[in-house]
Amino acid sequence: MKKLGIFILLLVLVLFGCSKEEKVLKIGATAVPHAEILEFVKDDFEKKTGYKLEIVIFNDYVQPNIALEEEQIDANYFQHIPYLEEFSKNKGYKDLISIAKIHVEPMGFYSKKPIKEFKSGDKVVIPNDATNEGRALLLLQENGLIKLKNTNSLKVTINDIEENKYNLTFVELDAAYLPRTYKEDASVVGAVINTNYAIENGLNPLKDAIFIENANSPYANIIAVKKKNEDNEIIKELISILQTEKVKNFIIEKYKGAVVPTF
């Protein structure tokens, strides 16, 4: 009887542990600013829902969507809609959707010398993924460095450059490597860098960038889920907490305009 009692006690503990383990919402994010914003709301979320918020940090733009598709995580927060759509198309994913817009990270152009001192052949690095490359080139066009053949598409590439005022050499790289390459490669004079990677690497978009996108950028960062979780009440609770005045003020005060709330 004693052994049976111990067995039952252990079984209860195991079952209790499993039920506790199930009350977890796992969300993938890049470190800055996404994970920082999630950390800010973590306590409020857990108190309101009884669920633990597990933030899974990724260092690139590829793995978070793969993890979401394979249901290793319940949601992710790192990308904008054009990127999600392009990624899903290339991977054949049909169930990843956006359910909320949280903020915009204005993409910036960084340079080691004044633009007027650019010379033929100077190297500029830009993101190599389809949506962010187009975004970078449109930013350069808006500020007079290049002219594109097609101005109605967000998916332009370096092959669409019609005029190159300074005859710059454009090199496409993974977005995560841009800040380090810009800083460490002496042959690189300029870079178009996503704000999250800029901040992670000690660059201040408002102080260090020659120019940045304005707050009306269509590239709002979103919460993405699989379609079956579109109406998940726990995820909806997370979004409602993220879209509060408390979070808006946190973003404004912490990032000083380098990250702009969209709600």
C-alpha positions in Angstrom: 0.0 0.0 0.0 2.8 2.3 0.8 4.4 1.8 -2.6 1.0 2.3 -4.2 0.6 5.6 -2.4 4.0 6.8 -3.5 3.2 5.8 -7.1 -0.1 7.7 -7.0 1.7 10.7 -5.5 4.3 10.6 -8.3 1.6 10.2 -10.9 -0.3 13.3 -9.6 3.0 15.3 -9.6 3.7 14.3 -13.2 0.2 15.1 -14.3 0.3 18.4 -12.5 3.7 19.2 -14.0 2.3 18.5 -17.5 -0.7 20.7 -17.0 1.6 23.5 -15.8 3.9 23.0 -18.8 0.9 23.3 -21.2 0.1 26.8 -19.9 2.9 28.3 -22.0 2.7 30.7 -24.9 5.9 30.5 -27.0 6.7 33.4 -29.3 9.7 33.8 -31.5 11.4 37.2 -31.8 14.6 38.9 -32.8 16.4 40.4 -29.9 16.0 44.2 -30.5 13.4 45.6 -30.2 11.0 42.7 -30.4 12.2 40.6 -27.5 12.7 43.8 -25.4 9.1 44.8 -26.0 7.8 41.3 -25.2 9.9 41.3 -22.0 8.3 44.6 -21.0 4.8 43.0 -21.2 5.7 39.6 -19.9 4.6 40.1 -16.3 1.3 41.8 -17.2 0.6 39.0 -19.6 1.3 36.3 -17.1 -0.8 37.9 -14.4 -3.7 38.4 -16.7 -3.8 35.0 -18.4 -2.0 32.6 -16.1 0.2 31.6 -19.0 3.9 31.8 -19.0 5.3 33.9 -21.9 8.3 32.1 -23.3 10.3 34.3 -25.7 12.4 32.4 -28.1 15.1 34.7 -29.6 16.3 34.2 -33.2 19.3 35.8 -34.8 18.1 35.8 -38.4 14.9 36.3 -40.5 14.6 32.7 -41.7 14.2 30.4 -38.7 11.3 32.2 -37.0 8.9 31.4 -39.8 10.2 27.9 -40.1 9.7 27.4 -36.4 6.2 28.8 -36.7 5.3 26.6 -39.7 6.6 23.5 -37.8 4.7 24.6 -34.7 7.8 24.8 -32.5 6.4 28.2 -31.5 2.8 29.6 -31.3 3.5 33.0 -32.8 6.4 35.2 -34.0 7.1 38.9 -33.9 10.0 40.1 -36.1 8.8 40.8 -39.6 6.5 42.9 -41.8 3.8 41.7 -44.2 5.7 42.0 -47.5 8.5 39.8 -46.0 6.0 37.2 -44.6 4.2 37.0 -48.0 7.4 36.6 -50.0 8.8 34.1 -47.5 5.6 32.0 -47.6 5.5 32.1 -51.4 9.1 30.9 -51.7 8.6 28.1 -49.1 5.2 27.0 -50.2 3.7 27.9 -46.8 -0.1 28.6 -47.0 -1.1 29.0 -43.3 1.1 31.8 -41.9 -0.9 35.0 -41.4 -0.6 38.5 -39.8 -3.0 39.2 -37.0 -1.7 42.5 -35.6 0.6 45.5 -36.4 2.7 46.7 -33.5 5.5 49.0 -34.7 7.6 50.4 -37.6 11.4 50.3 -37.6 12.4 52.9 -40.1 15.2 51.5 -42.3 18.3 53.8 -42.4 21.2 54.5 -44.7 24.6 54.7 -42.9 27.7 56.2 -44.4 31.4 56.6 -43.4 31.6 59.9 -45.4 29.4 62.6 -46.7 27.4 61.7 -49.7 28.9 64.5 -51.8 32.3 62.8 -51.3 31.2 59.5 -52.8 33.2 58.4 -55.8 32.8 55.8 -58.6 33.1 52.2 -57.3 32.4 53.0 -53.7 30.8 49.9 -52.1 27.4 50.0 -50.5 25.9 46.9 -48.8 22.1 46.3 -48.8 19.9 43.4 -47.6 19.6 40.4 -49.9 16.1 39.2 -49.1 13.5 40.2 -51.7 11.4 42.6 -49.7 14.1 44.3 -47.8 16.3 44.8 -50.8 13.4 46.5 -52.6 12.8 48.6 -49.5 16.4 49.6 -49.3 16.6 50.6 -53.0 13.4 52.6 -52.8 14.9 54.5 -49.8 18.0 55.2 -51.8 15.9 56.4 -54.7 13.8 58.7 -52.5 17.0 60.4 -51.4 18.5 60.9 -54.8 21.3 58.3 -54.9 19.7 56.1 -57.6 16.8 56.0 -60.0 14.8 52.8 -60.6 13.1 51.6 -63.8 10.1 50.4 -61.8 8.8 52.6 -59.0 5.5 50.7 -58.5 6.9 47.5 -57.0 8.3 46.8 -53.6 10.3 43.9 -55.0 12.8 45.8 -57.1 16.4 44.6 -57.2 19.8 46.0 -58.2 18.9 45.0 -61.8 16.2 47.6 -61.8 18.6 50.5 -61.2 18.4 52.8 -64.2 20.6 55.6 -63.0 23.4 55.4 -60.4 24.4 59.0 -59.7 27.7 58.1 -58.0 28.3 54.8 -59.9 28.2 53.0 -56.6 28.8 49.3 -56.3 25.9 47.5 -54.5 26.6 44.3 -52.7 23.7 42.1 -51.3 24.2 40.5 -47.9 22.1 38.7 -45.3 20.5 41.5 -43.2 22.0 40.2 -40.0 25.6 40.7 -41.4 25.2 44.2 -42.6 26.2 46.2 -39.5 29.3 44.2 -38.8 30.3 44.3 -42.5 29.7 48.0 -42.5 31.8 48.5 -39.4 34.7 46.1 -40.1 35.1 46.1 -43.9 37.2 49.1 -44.9 36.1 48.7 -48.5 32.5 49.4 -47.5 31.5 53.1 -47.4 27.8 52.8 -46.9 25.0 50.4 -45.8 21.2 50.3 -45.7 20.4 48.5 -42.4 17.3 47.3 -40.7 16.8 49.2 -37.4 16.7 46.1 -35.2 20.2 45.0 -36.4 21.5 48.6 -36.3 20.5 49.0 -32.6 21.9 45.5 -31.7 25.3 46.6 -33.1 25.5 50.0 -31.4 24.2 52.2 -34.2 21.6 54.8 -33.4 19.3 55.2 -36.4 18.4 58.8 -35.4 22.0 60.0 -34.8 24.1 57.8 -37.1 22.0 57.3 -40.2 22.4 59.8 -43.0 18.6 59.4 -43.7 15.8 57.0 -42.6 12.3 56.1 -43.7 9.5 58.2 -42.3 6.8 56.9 -39.9 4.5 56.3 -42.8 6.5 53.3 -44.0 4.2 50.4 -45.1 6.6 48.0 -43.4 4.9 47.6 -40.0 6.2 44.8 -37.8 3.5 42.2 -37.1 2.4 39.3 -34.9 2.2 36.3 -37.1 0.5 33.0 -36.4 -0.7 29.9 -38.2 -4.2 30.4 -39.5 -5.7 27.9 -37.1 -4.6 30.2 -34.2 -6.2 33.3 -35.7 -8.8 33.4 -33.0 -6.7 32.0 -30.1 -7.8 33.9 -27.0 -4.4 33.8 -25.3 -2.7 35.3 -28.3 -5.4 37.9 -28.5 -4.8 38.8 -24.9 -1.1 39.2 -25.7 -1.9 41.6 -28.6 -4.3 43.6 -26.4 -1.5 44.1 -23.9 1.0 45.0 -26.6 -1.4 47.6 -28.0 -1.8 49.7 -24.8 -0.7 53.2 -24.0 1.7 51.8 -21.5 3.6 49.9 -24.3 3.3 52.9 -26.6 5.0 55.1 -24.1 7.6 52.5 -23.4 8.5 52.3 -27.1 8.6 56.1 -27.5 10.7 56.7 -24.5 13.1 53.8 -25.0 13.8 54.0 -28.7 13.5 57.8 -29.2 11.9 57.5 -32.6 14.0 54.7 -33.9 11.0 52.5 -33.3 7.5 53.9 -33.9 4.3 52.4 -32.6 1.5 51.8 -35.2 -1.4 51.7 -32.7 
